[in-house]
Amino acid sequence: MELNLPFGGLENYVLATSLATARITSIVTVMPAFTRLGLTGILQAAVAVLFALPLVPALVVTFQSQPVTLTMVVVLVLKEVTVGLVIGVVLGVPFWAAAAAGDIIDVQRGANSANLTDPLSLTEEGINGRLFSLIMVALYYGSGGLKVVLGVVYDSYGIWPAGRMTPVFAASAGQLIVGLVGTVVSMGLMLAAPLVLSLLLADLVLAVVSRSAPHINAFALSMAVKNLVLTLLIVVYCGFLAEYMEHDLGWLNAVKAQLETMAGHAVK
């Protein structure tokens, strides 16, 4: 059934805006750089529409040359939502890596039960996990990461055109997405490694002390000592943490190549 809307030619603009907003809304919903800011509901929709507006003229030209049916609109919207979710997951890797690093540190110091509750998402997260994640978000906006991400989003229309329904992903796309988990873990371990090694060293010192003085309850002292060590070291480590996190944010520059591989395009 072909759409004949009484808008005097405006139906192409409505369709183009809807498709552009569908892809970008999925990205904004998934990517921690936006969810950490508390963008929900109407604020999230407003940001998505704002980012989508520059795409509308180009998409209108695409749909002026082909008939539009209701079935086609539904399929295209579902495709745009799926593509947006994939792009958001790939772009979110450095932020999840930072949160993973903080969670690893919390587990190592024995304070993984002291979680904070996010009032927006109603989820619990570790103290250092939230700290590292917020630092990464601050570095992202402070270093111009939003410009890079918008460039990737707009370039994604060259990889997955809005008017094309198939093919969407290459056969290896699922394997590449699963491989992102390994990337998150490796980035998180690299960020957390200096502090984790320091906490392990504190455990070894307590083990030696407990062997030399059996009457000392090393287990009772363990958490207090490790928290003290972490408090002292994290002040020094923060001077290097920003540099390491900026290096991880360099992942955003490689996202376009990742997306091209997922779409089955030859990476140049």
Disulfide bonds with the S-S distance in Angstrom:
none
